[in-house]
Amino acid sequence: MTNNRPKPIESPRLSWPAAIELFLDRWATDHPTLRPATLDHYREQLETRIAAFASQRHIALDRFTREDLRAFVAWLDQYQTPRGPISQRGKQMALNCAKMLLRWAHQQGLLAGDISRSVRGYRLDPVQAPRGARSDDLELLLFAFNPRTAMGVRNIAMVHLMAFCGLRASEICALNAGDLHPMEGQVTVRSDTGRGRRRRNVELASVIGGAPAATQSAIAEALTAWLGVRARALPRLEDDDPLFVTLERSRAADGVDRNSEGQRMTVEAIRLMLRRAAQRAGLHPRQVTARGLRHHFGLSATAAGMDQLALMEAMGHRSPVMTARYASADEIAAGIGGRRFGRPAWPTRGQLDHVLQTPGLSLSEIARRLFTRE
């Protein structure tokens, strides 16, 4: 039986233009129905994208790494054509062509490993664009917490970590007291993924555009205040215990009160906390979600000129494609945006009559029913 597979290239020192021509020749052989115009389009994509990127950084083909491929994705976000920036589909085409070339280079023995799998494709669905909480909504949310209560201090600290450090709600729940280093300006974040546990050190945010006077010292003060409250309220907790814990008694489904103080916060508890705070601030709950606060950080940092690779590391993204969504989000041009659900609408005449005719309602209950949208 004859083996039609091509023999590996003997010389690893192959220039990018020569490698592109060899790759296209092999591609044309394997796909005889391809039109010459299609091959010319692939050639243009490879020469003006991945080869241009490697030439600017003096990276030989046989020394191209997965870190270089991630840097290439960030480079595509800054690339300008004579007609302007590349569209999302244009970036996807450039990335696909680069990955095919790198996969071929691995098959030919030019690369030790197949690095084409280290970066996922772009999300082309516009619905997936990040929607960050607006700065004015964030200010109202923070004012809704009472800093003179233990629970208010705790909630302010959690909102700061989500909105100004980009932590996920699940990552906040996983924090232990020993992970927080306010004097050094760092917090160690652990997250569970499908490929195991990951750790990263996140710098407490410095001043970023659109943030309501959120400096590194202000964030450190909020976290330090919570550590003090936690130590006084629950002195038995150590550094290996959860950083954010429950502070109140809870009523279970069977109607029995149980002491839940000192238990690790859950994602659902954080969501409930945000919904209640949004209600007190007169906001729609979807204006200040945990994900929206995290997106606020990503959009603010991008608008302030933060490097995309640094932002990728800060937000814990596995692929720079995820981080690239922030650089192309429409909200950046007009400030920290997101869908505006607006303040609760004025009640209709029917709603007004129904509430006012209900006996025994207090003034605060009347206001809640009239001006709060569920």
Phi and psi in degrees as a GROMACS rama.xvg file:
@    title "Ramachandran Plot"
@    xaxis  label "Phi"
@    yaxis  label "Psi"
@TYPE xy
-83.9797  133.258  THR-2
-93.993  114.462  ASN-3
-90.3204  1.72687  ASN-4
-67.8553  139.238  ARG-5
-69.1662  148.368  PRO-6
-72.6484  144.965  LYS-7
-60.2877  147.677  PRO-8
-70.5975  132.414  ILE-9
-74.9369  -40.0154  GLU-10
-91.353  116.435  SER-11
-75.0784  -20.2197  PRO-12
-82.2258  78.0636  ARG-13
-113.068  129.146  LEU-14
-70.0118  160.208  SER-15
-60.6797  -47.9126  TRP-16
-59.4542  -40.9119  PRO-17
-67.0229  -40.0077  ALA-18
-64.8306  -38.4839  ALA-19
-62.8776  -42.8243  ILE-20
-65.9758  -41.9675  GLU-21
-64.6277  -40.495  LEU-22
-62.8371  -44.5175  PHE-23
-67.8321  -36.0303  LEU-24
-62.3482  -43.4963  ASP-25
-68.0255  -38.898  ARG-26
-62.7687  -41.2979  TRP-27
-66.1612  -35.0918  ALA-28
-67.0663  -40.915  THR-29
-75.676  -21.045  ASP-30
-129.369  77.7886  HIS-31
-65.9676  -15.5659  PRO-32
-86.33  -3.02325  THR-33
-65.8514  137.531  LEU-34
-80.7294  152.538  ARG-35
-58.1502  -33.9866  PRO-36
-64.3478  -34.3406  ALA-37
-67.9519  -42.4479  THR-38
-63.6734  -39.1881  LEU-39
-62.7926  -36.5886  ASP-40
-66.6783  -42.8776  HIS-41
-61.0625  -42.2427  TYR-42
-61.9754  -43.894  ARG-43
-63.5889  -42.1048  GLU-44
-60.6144  -43.3544  GLN-45
-72.0361  -41.5279  LEU-46
-71.8278  -38.4208  GLU-47
-91.3462  -6.64177  THR-48
-115.025  -84.5929  ARG-49
-67.3558  -40.0872  ILE-50
-69.0334  -38.2396  ALA-51
-65.1579  -40.9736  ALA-52
-61.8893  -47.3925  PHE-53
-65.3401  -35.5065  ALA-54
-67.0152  -39.551  SER-55
-62.9212  -33.4258  GLN-56
-102.368  4.39811  ARG-57
55.9318  49.6339  HIS-58
-106.419  118.702  ILE-59
-73.3727  155.28  ALA-60
-60.4933  -42.2395  LEU-61
-74.7033  -6.06598  ASP-62
-112.227  10.984  ARG-63
-74.2028  129.556  PHE-64
-116.806  173.899  THR-65
-65.832  -31.3942  ARG-66
-65.7577  -36.6926  GLU-67
-65.6246  -37.0429  ASP-68
-66.2498  -38.4882  LEU-69
-67.0944  -38.3775  ARG-70
-65.8602  -31.3191  ALA-71
-63.8918  -38.7247  PHE-72
-62.752  -43.2381  VAL-73
-65.3368  -34.8212  ALA-74
-65.1627  -37.3254  TRP-75
-61.0193  -31.8542  LEU-76
-67.774  -24.1568  ASP-77
-99.3199  -6.5771  GLN-78
-71.0298  135.687  TYR-79
-120.115  129.512  GLN-80
-96.1687  169.976  THR-81
-57.8215  -21.1081  PRO-82
-98.6365  2.36139  ARG-83
118.739  -166.296  GLY-84
-64.9493  159.28  PRO-85
-77.4457  140.855  ILE-86
-72.9601  169.129  SER-87
-59.4416  -41.9898  GLN-88
-68.087  -32.9617  ARG-89
-65.888  -40.026  GLY-90
-64.9256  -39.7656  LYS-91
-63.5941  -40.6705  GLN-92
-62.8216  -44.8442  MET-93
-63.4948  -40.7169  ALA-94
-68.4236  -40.7025  LEU-95
-62.3665  -44.2725  ASN-96
-62.9637  -42.1116  CYS-97
-63.9796  -40.8267  ALA-98
-67.7566  -37.0063  LYS-99
-63.9159  -41.4893  MET-100
-64.9491  -43.5411  LEU-101
-67.8364  -35.2634  LEU-102
-65.1309  -42.1291  ARG-103
-63.2751  -40.465  TRP-104
-63.0129  -36.0706  ALA-105
-67.2993  -42.1593  HIS-106
-63.1685  -30.0383  GLN-107
-87.1656  -0.787937  GLN-108
85.0465  9.14529  GLY-109
-80.0626  -26.0859  LEU-110
-121.299  140.45  LEU-111
-68.5877  -34.6005  ALA-112
-132.757  163.584  GLY-113
-87.2079  97.0995  ASP-114
-88.0746  -0.304363  ILE-115
-67.1216  -20.5682  SER-116
-86.8104  -2.94954  ARG-117
-78.8129  -9.9877  SER-118
-130.79  128.679  VAL-119
-83.8123  169.324  ARG-120
-77.397  167.735  GLY-121
-72.5153  148.545  TYR-122
-85.9584  117.179  ARG-123
-93.9673  -7.87717  LEU-124
-77.0891  119.147  ASP-125
-63.0761  -19.3829  PRO-126
-65.7031  -24.42  VAL-127
-79.8998  -2.24891  GLN-128
-61.866  139.54  ALA-129
-64.777  137.638  PRO-130
-118.974  102.373  ARG-131
-89.0674  152.453  GLY-132
-66.1912  139.967  ALA-133
-74.6001  153.022  ARG-134
-62.8235  -40.2961  SER-135
-69.0689  -34.8255  ASP-136
-66.1386  -36.7263  ASP-137
-65.8782  -38.4914  LEU-138
-62.4299  -44.2448  GLU-139
-62.4269  -38.0465  LEU-140
-62.5083  -44.7886  LEU-141
-66.0232  -34.7103  LEU-142
-69.755  -18.4705  PHE-143
-75.7374  -12.331  ALA-144
-95.7643  143.221  PHE-145
-92.1853  108.881  ASN-146
-72.3571  -3.97512  PRO-147
-91.4303  -0.568477  ARG-148
-113.776  154.544  THR-149
-62.5662  -41.9255  ALA-150
-66.3969  -37.1179  MET-151
-64.7289  -41.5609  GLY-152
-62.6847  -42.5687  VAL-153
-61.667  -46.8937  ARG-154
-66.566  -37.933  ASN-155
-62.0519  -41.82  ILE-156
-64.0769  -41.472  ALA-157
-66.0393  -41.5504  MET-158
-63.5473  -38.6466  VAL-159
-61.4463  -41.1465  HIS-160
-67.3626  -35.4788  LEU-161
-74.9534  -46.2953  MET-162
-84.5939  -27.5212  ALA-163
-118.532  -3.74219  PHE-164
-125.893  -10.3906  CYS-165
78.3874  21.5069  GLY-166
-78.207  145.812  LEU-167
-76.0963  158.255  ARG-168
-61.372  -39.2535  ALA-169
-65.4041  -34.2494  SER-170
-70.4362  -35.7681  GLU-171
-64.0943  -41.8517  ILE-172
-64.1383  -31.0739  CYS-173
-83.171  -7.83383  ALA-174
-68.7942  141.178  LEU-175
-107.25  162.202  ASN-176
-60.9361  -33.7673  ALA-177
-70.6297  -12.3673  GLY-178
-79.1786  -14.97  ASP-179
-96.0478  128.006  LEU-180
-129.459  75.2373  HIS-181
-64.2979  -33.6506  PRO-182
-69.5304  -34.2911  MET-183
-83.8408  -9.43177  GLU-184
74.3491  31.8773  GLY-185
-137.735  155.378  GLN-186
-137.513  132.89  VAL-187
-89.0925  122.169  THR-188
-110.79  131.78  VAL-189
-116.173  139.149  ARG-190
-140.417  144.665  SER-191
-95.4589  128.828  ASP-192
-125.403  176.578  THR-193
-66.6016  -15.2804  GLY-194
-108.727  15.536  ARG-195
116.893  -170.541  GLY-196
-89.5054  140.881  ARG-197
-125.18  149.166  ARG-198
-126.394  145.893  ARG-199
-153.554  152.72  ARG-200
-101.514  125.523  ASN-201
-109.252  127.685  VAL-202
-76.0667  134.476  GLU-203
-63.6742  130.743  LEU-204
-60.5207  142.117  ALA-205
-93.0136  -173.325  SER-206
-63.1611  127.257  VAL-207
-129.53  151.49  ILE-208
-60.1805  137.888  GLY-209
86.8801  -10.7157  GLY-210
-82.2802  138.979  ALA-211
-77.3052  82.0755  PRO-212
54.619  42.3058  ALA-213
-96.4222  93.4912  ALA-214
-97.528  169.305  THR-215
-60.298  -40.5503  GLN-216
-66.0166  -36.8498  SER-217
-65.3559  -40.6825  ALA-218
-66.8106  -42.6201  ILE-219
-62.4631  -37.9692  ALA-220
-64.8633  -40.899  GLU-221
-63.3322  -41.1439  ALA-222
-72.3529  -39.196  LEU-223
-64.5399  -38.5618  THR-224
-61.6111  -39.9077  ALA-225
-68.0749  -37.5704  TRP-226
-61.024  -39.207  LEU-227
-66.0334  -43.3482  GLY-228
-63.8721  -41.8196  VAL-229
-62.7712  -41.2774  ARG-230
-66.6332  -35.4569  ALA-231
-77.4405  -40.0443  ARG-232
-75.3635  -37.3514  ALA-233
-133.867  74.5809  LEU-234
-65.1574  -16.0272  PRO-235
-75.4701  -15.8349  ARG-236
-74.2427  139.601  LEU-237
-109.24  -177.646  GLU-238
-66.1623  -25.8829  ASP-239
-83.6502  -3.68545  ASP-240
-89.1631  165.249  ASP-241
-56.5538  142.645  PRO-242
-72.6456  -47.3561  LEU-243
-106.721  121.293  PHE-244
-129.084  163.129  VAL-245
-74.3269  153.032  THR-246
-126.434  -1.2327  LEU-247
-125.649  163.354  GLU-248
-78.5678  141.972  ARG-249
-114.778  147.903  SER-250
-101.372  118.194  ARG-251
-75.6843  176.528  ALA-252
-65.4041  -25.2426  ALA-253
-85.3151  4.50386  ASP-254
85.0402  5.60522  GLY-255
-96.4069  131.203  VAL-256
-74.2858  133.13  ASP-257
-130.448  141.46  ARG-258
-76.3639  113.416  ASN-259
-110.152  13.4239  SER-260
-65.3605  140.617  GLU-261
85.7185  2.26283  GLY-262
-83.7779  148.505  GLN-263
-62.3468  136.367  ARG-264
-64.2597  150.047  MET-265
-113.586  163.348  THR-266
-61.6472  -40.4109  VAL-267
-65.2131  -35.6502  GLU-268
-65.3438  -38.2119  ALA-269
-66.3245  -41.5875  ILE-270
-62.7786  -41.4299  ARG-271
-64.9434  -40.6235  LEU-272
-59.6348  -42.6128  MET-273
-68.8741  -38.7342  LEU-274
-63.3256  -42.7952  ARG-275
-67.1139  -40.3204  ARG-276
-66.2212  -38.9224  ALA-277
-62.4645  -37.9297  ALA-278
-63.3004  -43.5545  GLN-279
-66.29  -31.9445  ARG-280
-84.7254  -3.32131  ALA-281
76.1191  25.5462  GLY-282
-106.814  155.259  LEU-283
-73.2705  139.598  HIS-284
-55.2508  -30.1152  PRO-285
-76.7235  -6.63152  ARG-286
-79.3869  -23.0856  GLN-287
-136.429  57.1226  VAL-288
-80.8039  165.768  THR-289
-61.2793  -40.275  ALA-290
-68.6316  -38.4295  ARG-291
-63.3234  -36.1369  GLY-292
-67.0474  -39.6685  LEU-293
-64.8188  -42.2129  ARG-294
-64.7739  -31.2951  HIS-295
-57.968  -43.0628  HIS-296
-63.4547  -46.8149  PHE-297
-61.3446  -43.0169  GLY-298
-69.6715  -40.0844  LEU-299
-65.5567  -44.2511  SER-300
-64.845  -39.0123  ALA-301
-67.073  -42.2877  THR-302
-63.9702  -29.2509  ALA-303
-83.7906  0.567933  ALA-304
90.4497  19.2467  GLY-305
-67.1657  136.938  MET-306
-59.6112  139.262  ASP-307
-65.3942  -36.22  GLN-308
-69.5202  -36.3823  LEU-309
-67.2071  -38.5201  ALA-310
-66.7535  -37.529  LEU-311
-59.8006  -42.7226  MET-312
-68.2515  -40.9469  GLU-313
-65.6666  -37.657  ALA-314
-89.4883  -6.78833  MET-315
75.4408  28.9015  GLY-316
-77.3447  140.154  HIS-317
-80.2224  -26.1313  ARG-318
-128.323  139.434  SER-319
-66.5379  -15.4847  PRO-320
-62.4055  -37.5484  VAL-321
-63.5488  -43.3681  MET-322
-68.0952  -31.0018  THR-323
-64.3392  -19.6366  ALA-324
-61.4943  -32.666  ARG-325
-71.5996  -35.1249  TYR-326
-69.8206  -24.2286  ALA-327
-106.103  5.65648  SER-328
-71.3775  138.522  ALA-329
-66.8451  -22.9647  ASP-330
-66.9218  -24.3973  GLU-331
-63.9243  -38.037  ILE-332
-61.6699  -32.4422  ALA-333
-107.431  16.4968  ALA-334
97.3009  -173.357  GLY-335
-73.7956  111.853  ILE-336
-112.404  -128.51  GLY-337
113.349  164.817  GLY-338
-62.7393  135.049  ARG-339
-95.088  104.618  ARG-340
-82.6114  -14.6455  PHE-341
78.5054  167.976  GLY-342
-72.4286  159.044  ARG-343
-54.016  134.751  PRO-344
-70.7884  155.84  ALA-345
-64.6265  143.397  TRP-346
-69.8392  153.142  PRO-347
-77.6838  168.339  THR-348
-63.3762  -35.9174  ARG-349
-65.293  -43.1195  GLY-350
-62.6484  -41.5831  GLN-351
-62.0297  -46.5176  LEU-352
-63.1308  -40.6376  ASP-353
-63.6211  -44.407  HIS-354
-69.9713  -43.713  VAL-355
-68.1796  -24.9625  LEU-356
-87.0214  -3.56903  GLN-357
-83.4403  117.699  THR-358
-74.0124  153.129  PRO-359
81.0574  9.8576  GLY-360
-87.8458  135.922  LEU-361
-77.3046  168.714  SER-362
-63.5019  -40.3589  LEU-363
-67.2085  -35.7293  SER-364
-69.1372  -37.3247  GLU-365
-61.8026  -44.7031  ILE-366
-63.7826  -39.2863  ALA-367
-64.0355  -42.8068  ARG-368
-69.4183  -32.3662  ARG-369
-82.4831  -36.9472  LEU-370
-116.358  8.64219  PHE-371
-112.49  122.836  THR-372
-95.8649  129.79  ARG-373
